[in-house]
Amino acid sequence: MDLTLPLWFEIGSLVALTLILVADLLIILKRPHIPSTRESTLWVVFYVTLALIFAGLMWLIAGGEYAGQFVAGWLTEYSLSIDNLFVFVLIMSQFAVPRRYQQEVLMVGIIIALVLRGLFILAGAAIIENFSWVFYVFGAFLVWTAYRQAFPGAGHDDEVKKENFVVRLIRRTVDISDHYDGAKIRTTVDGKRMFTPMIIVFAAIGVTDLIFAIDSIPAIFGITQSAFIVFTANIFALMGLRQLYFLLGDLLDRLRYLHYGIAFILAFIGVKLFLHAMHVNELPFINGGEPIEWAPEISTFVSLGVIVVSMIVATVASLAASARERRAGVAPAPHNPVDAASSVADEKGTPSTVERSDGTP
């Protein structure tokens, strides 16, 4: 099914979203601060409402199918972006980033994520256009990722070494000061120009964003093959991430079953991709190179329902478990935000043993 959105809508949407992101960045640079719960809530509500308005406009212009694809893609990327927050907590803790400047760090991370995902989206769209069999690959990858998400702790040594290598390489090749200088990347120490530890933080976030992009882009291509919908869904998912980081705060450590919900979503989309690959099959050694007619196509709205229900069940189960422990007077398991972040880092292959800026583990 080809997307019939008019060009003026696509260009206008991208221009408007770019202006919003630039305005958000300028606000942060002009007034670095720790946002209050009220401020964070209002921003999150604003971005969620903006996404729903965008979906409504898409419904009016292109129909319910495309609006449904956008909402399903946005919710998928939003749930995966919450996973990002755990690792951001870990990075901020490891490098002792002053809380006052964490907004700037998060915004830089979001911009890096958008650039990387934009490149992955362009590559993915080109591959899908020319090689329908790639859906088999995407499907298998997502099922494997779902298993890794649900049962972390195995097979990630190589990925950890890669990122540790990046961090060690920067430490060996550039002079880095022992202390931060606000949100600056460069500073002067005893008359000598040096990088601040912020350069290491940005490097860690950049590699983390790359790893998450590798997981998330195949997932959303399982919902829609429209590069425009994929990119705008990612933009809306990432735009409110900075405020969500401060809004959730200590709630992150109570979302102990969130990874199971995300794993189920990834596995479901992986199976959906496999079925779609069978439905459009062109591989000569499968069914003689002919499409497999009995393979069902899972509709966009079924996908949307599975995504919503999975996240609701995972969230409710997590909060219910925490509430039971409090009522029973049982000390909760050691699930503080940094411990939870370390668990997600293990799942994703991001580092959990790099040194802080003060040289301690």
C-alpha positions as CSV (number, residue, x, y, z in Angstrom):
1,M,0.0,0.0,0.0
2,D,1.6,3.3,-1.1
3,L,1.4,6.3,1.1
4,T,-0.7,9.1,-0.4
5,L,0.2,12.0,1.9
6,P,0.7,15.2,-0.1
7,L,4.2,16.6,-0.4
8,W,3.2,19.9,1.3
9,F,2.1,18.0,4.4
10,E,5.3,16.0,4.7
11,I,7.5,19.1,4.1
12,G,5.4,21.3,6.4
13,S,5.4,18.7,9.2
14,L,9.2,18.3,9.1
15,V,9.8,22.1,9.1
16,A,7.4,22.5,12.0
17,L,8.9,19.7,14.0
18,T,12.4,21.1,13.4
19,L,11.4,24.5,14.6
20,I,9.9,23.0,17.8
21,L,13.2,21.0,18.5
22,V,15.3,24.2,17.9
23,A,13.1,26.2,20.2
24,D,13.3,23.5,22.9
25,L,17.1,23.5,22.6
26,L,17.3,27.3,22.8
27,I,15.2,27.3,26.0
28,I,17.6,24.8,27.6
29,L,20.7,26.7,26.5
30,K,19.3,30.0,27.8
31,R,18.1,28.7,31.1
32,P,19.8,25.5,32.3
33,H,17.9,24.3,35.4
34,I,16.4,21.2,37.1
35,P,12.8,21.1,35.8
36,S,10.0,20.7,38.4
37,T,7.5,17.9,38.3
38,R,4.9,20.3,37.2
39,E,7.0,21.7,34.4
40,S,8.0,18.2,33.2
41,T,4.4,17.0,33.3
42,L,3.2,20.0,31.2
43,W,5.9,19.4,28.6
44,V,5.2,15.6,28.4
45,V,1.4,16.3,28.0
46,F,2.2,18.9,25.3
47,Y,4.3,16.5,23.2
48,V,1.8,13.7,23.7
49,T,-1.1,16.0,22.7
50,L,1.0,17.2,19.7
51,A,1.5,13.6,18.5
52,L,-2.2,12.9,18.8
53,I,-3.1,16.1,16.9
54,F,-0.6,15.0,14.2
55,A,-2.3,11.6,14.0
56,G,-5.7,13.3,13.7
57,L,-4.4,15.5,10.8
58,M,-3.0,12.4,9.1
59,W,-6.4,10.7,9.5
60,L,-8.2,13.6,7.9
61,I,-5.6,13.9,5.0
62,A,-4.7,10.2,4.3
63,G,-7.2,8.1,6.2
64,G,-7.4,5.9,9.3
65,E,-4.9,3.3,8.1
66,Y,-2.0,5.7,7.9
67,A,-3.0,7.4,11.2
68,G,-3.1,4.0,12.8
69,Q,0.4,3.2,11.5
70,F,1.7,6.4,12.9
71,V,0.2,5.9,16.4
72,A,1.3,2.2,16.5
73,G,4.8,3.3,15.4
74,W,4.9,6.2,17.8
75,L,3.9,4.0,20.8
76,T,6.4,1.4,19.9
77,E,9.2,3.9,19.7
78,Y,8.0,5.6,22.8
79,S,8.1,2.4,24.8
80,L,11.6,1.6,23.5
81,S,12.6,5.2,24.3
82,I,11.6,4.6,27.9
83,D,14.2,1.8,27.9
84,N,16.7,4.5,26.8
85,L,16.0,6.4,30.0
86,F,17.4,3.6,32.1
87,V,20.7,3.8,30.3
88,F,20.7,7.6,30.5
89,V,20.3,7.3,34.3
90,L,23.3,5.0,34.3
91,I,25.5,7.3,32.2
92,M,24.6,10.3,34.3
93,S,25.4,8.4,37.5
94,Q,28.7,6.9,36.2
95,F,30.1,10.3,35.1
96,A,28.6,12.3,37.9
97,V,26.9,14.8,35.6
98,P,25.6,17.8,37.6
99,R,21.9,17.5,37.6
100,R,21.6,21.2,36.6
101,Y,23.2,20.3,33.2
102,Q,21.5,17.0,32.6
103,Q,18.9,18.7,30.4
104,E,21.6,19.8,27.9
105,V,23.2,16.3,27.9
106,L,19.8,14.7,27.2
107,M,19.0,17.1,24.4
108,V,22.4,16.4,22.8
109,G,21.6,12.7,23.1
110,I,18.2,13.2,21.5
111,I,19.7,15.1,18.6
112,I,22.3,12.4,18.1
113,A,19.6,9.8,18.2
114,L,17.5,11.6,15.6
115,V,20.5,11.9,13.2
116,L,21.4,8.2,13.6
117,R,17.8,7.0,13.2
118,G,17.4,9.2,10.2
119,L,20.3,7.5,8.5
120,F,19.1,4.1,9.5
121,I,15.6,4.9,8.2
122,L,16.9,6.0,4.8
123,A,19.0,2.8,4.6
124,G,16.2,0.6,5.8
125,A,13.7,2.1,3.3
126,A,16.1,1.6,0.4
127,I,16.8,-2.0,1.4
128,I,13.1,-2.8,1.8
129,E,12.3,-1.2,-1.6
130,N,14.8,-3.5,-3.4
131,F,15.0,-6.7,-1.2
132,S,11.7,-8.0,0.1
133,W,13.5,-10.9,1.8
134,V,15.0,-8.5,4.3
135,F,11.7,-8.9,6.2
136,Y,12.9,-12.4,7.2
137,V,16.1,-10.9,8.5
138,F,14.3,-8.1,10.4
139,G,11.9,-10.6,11.8
140,A,14.6,-13.0,13.1
141,F,16.5,-10.1,14.5
142,L,13.6,-8.8,16.5
143,V,12.7,-12.2,17.9
144,W,16.3,-12.6,19.0
145,T,16.2,-9.1,20.5
146,A,13.0,-9.9,22.3
147,Y,14.7,-13.0,23.9
148,R,17.7,-10.9,24.9
149,Q,15.4,-8.3,26.4
150,A,13.4,-10.8,28.4
151,F,16.4,-12.9,29.5
152,P,19.4,-10.5,29.7
153,G,23.0,-11.4,30.6
154,A,24.2,-13.6,27.9
155,G,26.2,-13.0,24.7
156,H,27.0,-9.3,25.0
157,D,30.7,-9.3,25.8
158,D,31.7,-8.2,22.3
159,E,29.3,-5.3,22.3
160,V,30.5,-4.2,25.8
161,K,34.1,-4.3,24.6
162,K,33.3,-2.2,21.6
163,E,31.8,0.6,23.7
164,N,34.5,0.4,26.3
165,F,37.0,0.6,23.5
166,V,35.4,3.9,22.4
167,V,35.6,5.4,25.9
168,R,39.2,4.2,26.4
169,L,40.2,5.5,22.9
170,I,39.0,9.0,23.8
171,R,40.7,8.9,27.1
172,R,44.0,7.9,25.5
173,T,43.9,10.4,22.6
174,V,42.7,13.6,24.2
175,D,43.5,15.5,27.4
176,I,40.5,15.5,29.7
177,S,40.1,17.6,32.9
178,D,39.1,16.1,36.2
179,H,36.1,18.4,36.6
180,Y,33.2,19.7,34.7
181,D,33.0,23.3,33.6
182,G,29.3,23.8,33.4
183,A,28.0,22.2,30.2
184,K,31.1,23.1,28.3
185,I,33.1,20.5,26.3
186,R,36.3,22.5,26.4
187,T,37.9,24.3,29.4
188,T,41.2,25.8,30.4
189,V,43.2,24.2,33.3
190,D,46.4,26.0,34.4
191,G,46.5,27.8,31.0
192,K,46.1,24.6,29.0
193,R,43.1,23.9,26.8
194,M,41.5,20.6,27.6
195,F,38.3,18.7,27.1
196,T,35.9,18.3,30.0
197,P,34.4,14.9,31.1
198,M,31.3,16.0,29.1
199,I,33.0,14.7,25.9
200,I,33.1,11.2,27.4
201,V,29.4,11.5,28.4
202,F,28.5,12.5,24.8
203,A,30.5,9.6,23.4
204,A,28.7,7.1,25.7
205,I,25.3,8.5,24.8
206,G,26.1,8.5,21.1
207,V,27.1,4.8,21.1
208,T,24.1,4.0,23.3
209,D,21.8,5.7,20.8
210,L,23.4,3.7,18.0
211,I,22.7,0.5,19.7
212,F,19.1,1.5,20.4
213,A,18.6,2.6,16.8
214,I,19.7,-0.8,15.6
215,D,16.9,-2.4,17.7
216,S,14.1,0.2,17.1
217,I,14.2,0.8,13.4
218,P,13.5,-2.8,12.3
219,A,10.7,-2.8,14.9
220,I,8.8,0.2,13.4
221,F,9.4,-1.0,9.9
222,G,7.4,-4.0,11.0
223,I,4.4,-1.6,11.4
224,T,4.8,0.6,8.4
225,Q,7.1,0.9,5.4
226,S,6.6,4.6,5.0
227,A,9.9,6.3,5.7
228,F,8.0,9.5,6.6
229,I,5.8,7.8,9.2
230,V,8.8,6.0,10.6
231,F,10.8,9.2,11.0
232,T,8.0,11.4,12.4
233,A,7.1,8.6,14.9
234,N,10.7,8.6,16.0
235,I,10.7,12.4,16.3
236,F,7.6,12.5,18.5
237,A,8.9,9.6,20.6
238,L,12.2,11.4,21.3
239,M,10.9,14.9,21.7
240,G,9.3,14.3,25.1
241,L,12.1,12.0,26.3
242,R,14.1,14.7,28.1
243,Q,11.0,15.8,30.2
244,L,10.0,12.2,30.8
245,Y,13.4,11.6,32.3
246,F,12.8,14.1,35.0
247,L,9.1,13.3,35.4
248,L,9.5,9.6,36.0
249,G,12.6,10.0,38.3
250,D,12.5,7.3,40.9
251,L,9.5,5.7,39.3
252,L,11.9,4.0,36.8
253,D,13.1,1.6,39.4
254,R,9.5,0.4,40.1
255,L,8.9,-0.5,36.4
256,R,10.6,-3.9,37.0
257,Y,8.4,-5.7,34.4
258,L,8.7,-3.1,31.7
259,H,11.3,-5.1,29.8
260,Y,8.9,-8.1,29.5
261,G,6.3,-5.8,27.9
262,I,8.9,-4.5,25.5
263,A,10.1,-8.0,24.8
264,F,6.6,-9.2,23.9
265,I,6.1,-6.2,21.6
266,L,9.4,-6.9,19.8
267,A,8.6,-10.7,19.5
268,F,5.1,-9.9,18.1
269,I,6.4,-7.5,15.5
270,G,9.1,-10.0,14.6
271,V,6.5,-12.7,14.0
272,K,4.5,-10.1,12.0
273,L,7.5,-9.4,9.8
274,F,8.0,-13.1,9.2
275,L,4.4,-13.5,8.1
276,H,4.7,-10.4,5.9
277,A,7.9,-11.8,4.4
278,M,6.1,-15.1,3.6
279,H,3.1,-13.2,2.1
280,V,5.5,-11.3,-0.3
281,N,8.0,-14.1,-0.6
282,E,10.5,-14.0,-3.6
283,L,13.2,-16.4,-2.3
284,P,13.5,-19.2,-4.8
285,F,14.1,-21.9,-2.2
286,I,10.9,-21.0,-0.3
287,N,7.7,-22.1,-2.0
288,G,9.4,-22.0,-5.4
289,G,9.9,-18.2,-5.1
290,E,6.1,-17.6,-5.0
291,P,4.2,-15.8,-2.2
292,I,2.7,-18.0,0.5
293,E,-0.9,-17.2,0.2
294,W,-2.0,-18.7,3.5
295,A,0.3,-16.4,5.5
296,P,-2.0,-13.9,7.3
297,E,-1.3,-10.2,7.3
298,I,-1.7,-8.7,10.8
299,S,-3.6,-5.4,10.5
300,T,-2.3,-2.1,11.9
301,F,-5.1,-1.8,14.5
302,V,-4.4,-5.4,15.8
303,S,-0.7,-4.3,16.2
304,L,-1.8,-1.1,17.9
305,G,-4.0,-3.1,20.3
306,V,-1.1,-5.5,21.2
307,I,1.3,-2.7,21.8
308,V,-1.1,-0.8,24.1
309,V,-2.2,-3.8,26.1
310,S,1.4,-5.1,26.5
311,M,2.6,-1.8,28.0
312,I,-0.5,-1.4,30.2
313,V,-0.1,-4.9,31.6
314,A,3.7,-4.5,32.2
315,T,3.2,-1.1,33.9
316,V,0.2,-2.2,36.1
317,A,2.0,-5.5,37.1
318,S,5.1,-3.5,38.0
319,L,3.3,-1.0,40.1
320,A,1.1,-3.7,41.7
321,A,4.2,-5.7,42.7
322,S,5.7,-2.6,44.3
323,A,2.4,-1.8,46.1
324,R,2.2,-5.4,47.5
325,E,5.7,-5.1,48.9
326,R,5.0,-1.8,50.6
327,R,1.8,-3.1,52.1
328,A,3.5,-6.3,53.3
329,G,6.3,-4.2,54.8
330,V,8.8,-6.1,52.8
331,A,11.9,-4.3,51.8
332,P,11.8,-4.0,48.0
333,A,14.4,-5.8,46.0
334,P,17.5,-3.6,45.2
335,H,15.9,-1.9,42.2
336,N,17.2,1.6,42.5
337,P,17.4,3.6,39.2
338,V,21.1,2.8,38.7
339,D,20.6,-0.9,39.3
340,A,17.7,-0.9,36.9
341,A,19.8,1.0,34.4
342,S,22.6,-1.5,34.8
343,S,20.2,-4.3,33.9
344,V,19.1,-2.5,30.8
345,A,22.7,-1.8,29.9
346,D,23.4,-5.5,30.1
347,E,20.5,-6.2,27.8
348,K,21.6,-3.7,25.3
349,G,25.4,-4.3,25.5
350,T,26.1,-0.8,26.8
351,P,29.0,-0.4,29.3
352,S,28.4,-0.8,33.0
353,T,32.0,-0.6,34.2
354,V,33.4,2.6,32.7
355,E,35.0,5.0,35.1
356,R,33.4,8.1,36.4
357,S,35.0,11.5,35.8
358,D,36.6,11.4,39.3
359,G,38.4,8.1,38.4
360,T,36.2,5.9,40.6
361,P,34.4,2.9,39.2
